[in-house]
Amino acid sequence: MPTLILSAKDLRSLYTVELGLTAVERAFRAHGLGESLMPPKVYLSLPAYDGDFRAMPAFLDGAAGVKWVNAHPRNPEKHHLPTVRALYILSDPDTASPLAILDGTLLTAWRTGAAGGVASKFLAKKQPRTLGLVGCGVQARVLIDSHRALFGDGLELLLADTSEAAAKALQAEKGGRIVSTQEACGADIVCTATPARVPVVKREWFQPGAHINAMGADAPGKQELDARLLTEGRVFIDDTEQALHSGEVNVPLHDGLLRAEQIAGTLGEVVAGKKPGRTSDTALTVFDSTGLALQDVALARALYDAALARGLGQALDIVGS
C-alpha cells in the first residue's frame, strides 16, 4: 500500500475550521468515554540546543499515529525558523502500513486552535460578545478562527502582547483592537497563549462569568495564570497525567497552592456528558490545555480521508511490501 505524502500546501487546500472543530471534539469525546489509547508524551530535552523534541502516539477509531514535534523558543532569532515544527505519521492499525506522512506543523496549530474553540463551546457563557487574546502569535490566529466559526464574526477581538509589532500584525490580519493585557482579560472569553514561566494575568482583571483558555503551559515550570484563577475557578484539564506534569496547574500544585481534588475534571468528560461544565452565568471557568495526541490523530485521519476523496497528495512506496 503506498504512503500518501501531504505537504503544507496540500493541507491548506483541504482544511476547514469546521473540519478541525469536528475532529477535535470527537477526540475529546472519545477521551472522556475511554474509547481511545494515548500513551504519555516522550520528551527528548536538548538544553544545549535550547529546545526539545516530543513523540506523541495515539490510537482513535481505527487509526493510529505519532507526531514528532519540537519546541525551540529561540529558533526565530537564531535560525529564522519557526519555534514549533512537526511531522506526522498516520498508520493503519490492522496492516501496520503507513497511510500518510503529513506536515505536522499546521496540524499542531489547527488542532490547538480547535481545542480552545471546543472548550469555549462547552464552558463559556452563551452568546459571548468579546474575545481577549493575551499573546498574538500563531496560536492566537487559529484561536480567533475557531471562535469566529462557533460564535460569529461579530465577536469583538481585544489583542494584547508584549510585542507591539506582533499585536499590530495580528490586528492587520484579523481586525480587533490593541489593548492592555488587563483590558483583554476583561473579555467574555480570554485565551492566553504565551511561553510564560511567571503569571502574566491577575485574578482581579477578570469579569464574573469569564471563561479562560490557558493554552501556553506545555512543560514543567510554565505558568500563565495567577493561581487564584485556578483556586477560585472551575478548572478543566485535557488529560490528567499531562496536566499534572506540564499543564497550567503544574506549578500551583507543586507549590501547594492548588490540590488535585480541586480540579473539576477533564474537558472530555464534559463533552461526553459525564460531568457538568459551566454551573452558572457568574462562574469562572478555566480550560488547561497541554495538547492531546488524540487531537492530532483525529485531525490527521480527517485530512487523510479528505485527501483521498479529492485525489490530493503524492503516493510513494516508502517501506515496500
N, C-alpha and C positions, 0 to 999 in steps of 0.2 A: 504494500500500500504506500503510495507516495506521500510525502510530507508537504503540506501547504505552507509556503513562506508568505507571511503577511507583513508588509512594510508599514511604516508610519503613514505613507501616502494611501495605501490600501485601507488602513483602519479609519482614516479621516473620512473616506468616502462611504464607509459602512456605518459609522457610529451615529446614533442619535441620542439625545439626552433621555428620551423616553425608554430606549432600549437599555441604557445604563441603569436607570432607576428601577426598571422591572427586574433586571438580572440581580441587582444588589439587594432589593427587597426579598427576592426569592432566596438569596443566600442567607440573609438574616433569619428568615422564617425556618429554613432547614436547620440552622444552628440552634434556634430556640426549641425545635422539636427533636433534636438529637438525630437528625437524618443525614448526617454528613461526617466526614473524617477530616481532622485538621491537626496534625502533629505540631508541636511548638516550633516557632521560627528558630533557625540555626543562625547564630551570629558569628561572623569572622571579623574580629576587630583588628584594624591595622593602624594603630596610632602613628606609626612612622610615616604613613601616607595621609594622615588627617582624615580618616574615614573608616568605613566598614562595609562588608557585604552581608547580605541576608538571603538564606534559602527558605522559601515559603511553599511547602507542599500542601495539597488538599485534594479531596475527592467529594464530588457532589453529583448526584443524579446521573450516573453513567458516564462521567468524565473525570479524569484525573489530570493533575498538572502541577508544575512547580515554577515559581518565579525566582530568578536570580537578580537581585536588586542591590544597588549601593546607596550609601548616604555619605557624600563627600562635601561638607558645607563650604570648603574653600576652593572647590573646583572652578567656580566662576572667576575668581580673582587670580588663581594660579594657572589655570589652563584654558580659560574662556570656554568652559564646558558646563552643562547643567549640573546642579547639585545631585540630582537623582536620575539614574538611567537604569533600564531594566530589560531583560529578555524573558519571554515566557514560552514554556514548552507544554503543549497540550497533548495528552496521550489517551489512547483507547484502553480502558482498564481490562478489557477482555483479551485482546490480542497483544497488548503492550506496544502496539505500533504508535510512533509519534505522529499524531494527526496534523499538528501545526506548530510552527515556530513564529511567534508574534513579537512585534515591538512591545515591550512591557512598560515603557516609559509613559506612553499615552494611556495604556491600560491602568497603570497606577493612578495617574491624575484623574481619569474619568471615574474610576470606582470610588476614589476618595471623595470626590465631589458628590457623587450619588449617595454615598453613605451619610453625608451630612444632610442631604435632602430627605432621605428616608427617615432619619432621626427627627427632623423638624416636622415631617408629615404626621408622625405618631406622638410627638411630645410637645410641640409648640401649641400656642393658642390658635383657635380657628381664625382665619382671615387676618393674618399679621399684615401690618402696613409698612414696617421698616425692617431692613436687614443691615446689621452692622458688621463690617469686616475689619478685624484687627490683624493686620498683615496683608499686604497687597501683592502677593506673589502668584505663582501658578495655581495654588490651591484656591485662592480667592476667586479666580476666574471660573473654575469648574463648580465651585460652591454657588456662585451667582447664577450660573446657567441652570443648575438643578433646582434652585429655589424659584427662579422665574418660571420654570416649566411646571412647578407644583402650584405656585401662588399667583402667577400672572406677572406681566411686565410692569404693572403699576407699583410693584414693591420698591419703595424708596431705598437707595443704597447710601450708606454712610461709611466712608472709606477712611481708614486710619493706618498710618505706617510711620516708622521712624525715618524712613527714606521718603523725602518729598517727591523725588523722581519716580519712585515706584508707585506712589499714590496717584501722581499725575498720569502715568502711563495706563494705569487701570481705569482711571476716570475717562481718558480719551477713548478707551476701548469699550467700556461698559456703561459709562454715564455715572450719575450719582454725585454726591457732594463730598469733598475732602474736609474732614473734621478732626477734632482731637480724639484721642483714644477714649477719653471719658464720655464724649458725646456719642461715639459709636456704640459704646456699651449701654446707652440708653435705648437702644432699638428693641423691638419685639423679639427678634431672633438675632443672636450675636454669634459669629463664627470667629474663633481665634485660630490663626494658622501661622505660628511663629516658631523658631527654634529655641525659645527662651528656656533658661535654667533658673530664673527667678521670676516670680509673678509679674505680669505686665498689666493686669487689670485688678481693680479693687472691688470689694463687695458692694460698697455704697454707691457705685456707679450704675448699678442695675435696677431696673424697674420691677415692681411686683408683676408676676406672671411671665417674666422673661424666660426664654429658652436659650441655652448656650451649647454650641457645638465646639468642644475643645479638641482641635484636630492636630495640634503641634507635637504633643508629647508622644514619642515613639521609642524612647530609650531611657534606661535608668538615669535619674537625676534631672530629667527635663520637667519643667513645670511652668504653666502659663497663668493659672488662676490663683487668686487669693484663696487660701484654704477654707475660708469661711463660706465661700460659694459652694463648696462640697459638703461642709458640715451642716449648712442651713438649707441646701437644695436637695432635690430628689435626683440622685445620681444613677445613671445607667451606663454600663460599660459594654464594649463589644464582645470581649472574651475575658473570662476571669483570670486565667493564667497570664495572658499577655498584659492585661491592665495592671495587675498587682505588681508585675515585674517592671513594666516600662510605660504605663499609661499616665494620664494626668494625676491619678490617685496615688502613684507610687511614692512620691516624696512625702505627702501628708501622712500616708500610712507608716512610712519609715520613721518619721518624726513623732509619731504618736498623736498627731492632731486629728486623725480620722481612723475609725475602726472599720474593718472589713464588713461587719454586720450592718453598718450604716448604708452600704451600697444597696440600692433598691432592686437591682437585678441586671440582666443583660437586655440590650435592645431587641435581640432575637426573641426573648421571652415575651416582650410586649407585642412584637409583630405577629407572633404565633398565637396571641390571645391568652397566654398563660399567666401574665401579670398585668396589672393596670399601669398605664403610663402617667399622664397628667391627671391629677386628682382635683384640681380647682383652677379657676382663672387667675388666681393670685400666686399659685405655687411657682417656685423657681425650679426649673428642670435643667439638668446637665447631661450631655452625652459625651463620654470619654472615648475617643476613637484612637485605636492603635493600628488599625488596618488589618483586615482578615484575609488570609489566603483563600478563604471560601468566596470572597467577593471577586478575587482575580479569576478563579476557575469558572465561576458563573458567567462573568462577562466575557472571558476568553471563548467559552463554548458558544455563547450567543453570537459573537463576532464571527467565529468559525462557521456556524450554520448560515449566517447571512452571506458570508463569502462564497460558500458552496452554492447557495441559491442564485447568486449574481455572477458566478463564474470569475471571481476575482482572486488574485494571488498567483504565485508561481509554484507549481508542483515539482518537487525534486525527490529522487530516490536516494535518500541520505544514508540510511542504515542497511538497506538491502533486505532480502528475504531469507 
